[in-house]
Amino acid sequence: MSFTPQSVIDALPLPAVMIRRDERIEGANEAAHRLLGEGIRGRHFITALRQPALLDAIEATLRDGKPRQSRYLTNDGRQDTTFQVSCRAVPLAQGPGALVVFEDVTHLEQAVQMRRDFVANVSHELRTPLTALMGFIETLKGPARDDPAARERFLNIMESEAGRMNRLVGDLLSLSRVEQDERVRPTERLDLGELVDSTVHGLAPLAAEAGVLVKTDLPEPFEMTGDSDQLRQVLTNLVENAIKYSGRGSDVVIRLSVPGYEPKVRGEGVTLEVRDSGPGIDPIHLPRLTERFYRVDNHRSREKGGTGLGLAIVKHIVTRHRGRLQVDSTLGKGSVFKVILPV
């Protein structure tokens, strides 16, 4: 059986083009046509690949036969994409040529960028309270050394900033643990209604201080599979947010459905709903609510003691339970956070 250059590149799962020694494109597979356009066969490769670093790599491989790598940057209409391009010398009927293969590494680039953003965000979140603490310590050692009133005021602020740092570190550790366990399904049997009751009881002082009435609507007790500590964390985050952002005189309602068929988990499940009567969330923010450090209102969130990680933790816990998180909100009419869990 004989192989033609076209049959070889057609067998490749990645976009690939074969370039002759005269720098014309000998062949391209279907994936390459989708990436570079139709009708590129027979054209000079410069007209199809217009990025200097890649052109230099191909020309050098055609000249000396040595393998090379480069990058090809483009946009698929939805996002910027990055390809790792390998250039290898191949024998063709017309003489030595080059096989150019494109591997999509966009997901790797995005992961690297996410890590950079995460480090930058953590650094920024820690720098603000650290700067405040250092400034107040310097003041207490100097101008305010003998001023009891100023000392008391500064120590209260320092306590608040230290608490903020402690919450941030605690949430970072929680997020790390949740991500570590995300692929391990929970096996514990628990009563979710009882968990709701105990969580609401624990948050009663916060609700009283905020002037918010928390109501529950729970079915008869039933058992389901889950991680009680993590689901308590989900409840605490959602109910605490609802209390903090609803405003004095508002109601927060926590409703748990009876087990039944839930299309979103393709089987028997329950829906846990936390509804508030607060100011609501602009629809533009809804898709990004579960991103790390994303805040609808930076100033207000920090003022309320938020770290920007609560909903990210909720999302990962719900994912671990093979559930779904749904957020509905109308400006001026409040928000509804729904957690749909299999039983």
Summary of the structure (lengths in Angstrom):
residues: 343
radius of gyration: 28.9
end to end distance: 57.1
largest distance: 94.9
contacts: 1017
relative contact order: 0.08
helix: 47%
strand: 25%
